[in-house]
Each structure stands twice: as structure tokens, then as C-alpha cells.
Amino acid sequence: MVTQQDVLKALEAVIDPELGLNIVELGLIYGVQVESGEVSVKMTLSARGCPLHTSITNGVENVIKRMDGVNGVKVEVVWDPPWTPDRIAPETKKRMGFR
């Protein structure tokens, strides 16, 4: 059975092309729910007018659909709370030179 942790690990393969980092490290994933093989992801993007919106959300769907035990995927893009660089994983901030 697929778990929330399995999904988050798989989502590390989805890279934000503008920043070159995965969407989990960037803090773009706000929540993952798994119930009877149905996976729901609540996420955001780094900017409302992101030209790669479709590419990134399609990447999320495709990565999850390929997982064993997944029967369906729902991706919801939300804007509240707004994304800020504070959501970036601490170790990633260090690599990027943030303090």
C-alpha cells in the first residue's frame, strides 16, 4: 500500500525548472492524503503567474500515477497560504547560501 511518505519521496523527482530544485525541497507541497489508493495533493507554486504551472502539475500527476498501488490522483493548486522562501527546507537554504 502506498503511503504519504512514499508519495513525498516520489515527488522529489519533480523539479521546478526555473529554480532547479525539487518541489518538496522548495516547500511547494502543502499536503498529501492517501486513502484506498487514491492520492490527493495540495500544493502551490512560487508565483501565481508561473508559466510552468501546467508542466509542474502534470509532473506531479505523472510521478504519482506511476507508483504501485495508486488508483487515482487529484492535484489541487492553492494560493493560501502564499508561498515564501521561508518554506524552503533548511538544508536547501544552506546550499543556496540563505541565512
N, C-alpha and C positions, 0 to 999 in steps of 0.2 A: 504494500500500500504506500502511495506517495505521501510525503509529509510536507509541512510548511518549510522545514529546513532543507529538504530535497529541492523544493521549488526555488528557494532563495539561492541555493548553491548553483542551480542551473541558470538562473538569471544573471549570474556573474559573466556569462558568455555574451550578454547583450551590452554592446559598447556604445556610449554616446560619441558619435563621430567627431563632434566639434571639440570635445574635451579629451577624447582618447581614454576615457576611464569607464569602467562598467557602471551600470545604473544602480547596483546595490551599494557600491562604494560611495557613489555620489549622493546617496540618501534619497533617491527618486522613488523608491518603493515605500509606500506608507502602510501597506498591509497585504497579507496573503492569507486566504482561507481555503482549506481543503475539506471537502465533505463528499464522501462516496465517489471519489474520483473526479469530482467537479472542482475546478480551481478558479478562484476569484482573486484578482489582483487589483489593488487600489494603488495608483501611482500618480506622479506628477511629472512635469518637465521643468527644465531650468528656466524656461521663458515661455510666456503664453503664445507668442507668435512663432514658436520654434518651427522652422521649415522642415525639420526631420521628424515631426510628430508621427506621421503615418509609418515611417520607416522604423522608428523605435518601438511603437506599439505593436506593429506586425512582428518585429523581432521577439518581443515578449511572448506573443501568442504562439509563434512557431517553435520557440525553445520549449515551452511547456507542453505543447501538443505532442512533441516527440518523446516525452517521458512515458515510461511504462506505468500503467495504472491510471492514466489520465483519460477521462471520458469527454471532458469539455472544458473550455476556457472562457472566462469573461474578464476583460480588461477595462477598468474604469479610470479615466484620467480626471483628476480633481485639481482644483486650484486653491483649496483652502485646507490646511494652511499653506500659504505660499512657500515655495522652495527658497532657501537661502544657503549660502556656502557653509553655514553652521551645521547643516545636515550631513556634510561630507564626513566620512569615517575619520577618526583621529589619526590613524596611521597613514591614511592617504593624504591628509593635510600636511603631515610632516614631510612626506615625499615631494609634495608640491611646494614646500617652502612657506606654508602658512604658519603663523604663530598662534 
